[in-house]
C-alpha cells in the first residue's frame, strides 16, 4: 500500500484513469463486436456504414493511450477487409 502522501494521490489518480481507459476499451470492443455481427449476418450496407463509427471508437482509444496505435490499425484493417469481402 502507498505510504507517502504523493504515492496515495498517484494511486487515486491511477484508479480514475483506469476507469476512463476501461470505458474507452469497452466502447471500441463493442463497436468491433457489432460490426462482426453484421458481417456474419451478411449485411454489407449496414456493415460498411458502421465501419466509420468503429474507426472513431478505435481512434479515441488510441488518442487516450488505452490501445496501441498499431493494434487499432491492425483491427481496422482486418475489419475493413472482412467488409470488402462481402458480396
N, C-alpha and C positions, 0 to 999 in steps of 0.2 A: 504494500500500500504506500501511497505517496506520503512523505513526511513533511517536506518543506511547503511553505505557502505557495510558492511558484509551481511546484510539482502538482499540488492539488488543483490549482487553477488550470494547468495544462491538461490534467486528466478530465476535468469538467468540459473543457473545450473540445477534447478529442471525442468525448461521448456525444456532444452535439453534432460534430462533424460526421460522426459515424451514422447517425440517423439521417442526415441530409444525403450523404453518399449512398446509403442503402435505398432511399427513395428514388434517387436517380437511376440506380442499377435496376431496381424493380420495374420502373417505368419503361426502361429500354427492353428489359426481358419480356414484359407483357406485350409490347409493340411487336417484337420479333415473333412471339408465340402466335399472336393474332394473324400476322402475315403468313406464317407457316400453315395455319389452319385454312386460310383462303387458298393457298397453293395446293394443299392436299384435296380441297374440295373442287379445284379446277376452275375457280372463278378468276380469270385473268384480268378482267376490267377492274374489279374491286381490289385485287392484289396490286396492280400497277398504281392505283390511286393511293394505296396505303404505304407504298414504298417511301414517299416523301416524309410521312409522319414518323416512320421507323428511322429514317436518316436524321430527322430532327431530334428524336429521343437519344440516339446514339451520339450525336454531336454534342448535345448538352451534357451527357455523361462524360465525354472526353474533356469538355471545357472545364468541368469541375474536378477533373482528375479521378473520377470514380471508375473510369475504364481507361485502358491504354489506347492510344490512337491507332496503333496497328491492329489491335483486337477489333476495334469498332470498324475499321476499314475492311478487315477480312470478313467480318459478319455481313456487312453491307454488300460486299462484292458477291458473296455466296448467295445471299438472298435475291439480289437482282438477277443473278444467273438463273436461279430457280424460276423466277417470274418470267424471264425471257423464254425459258424452255417450254412454258405452257403453250399449247397450240390454240 
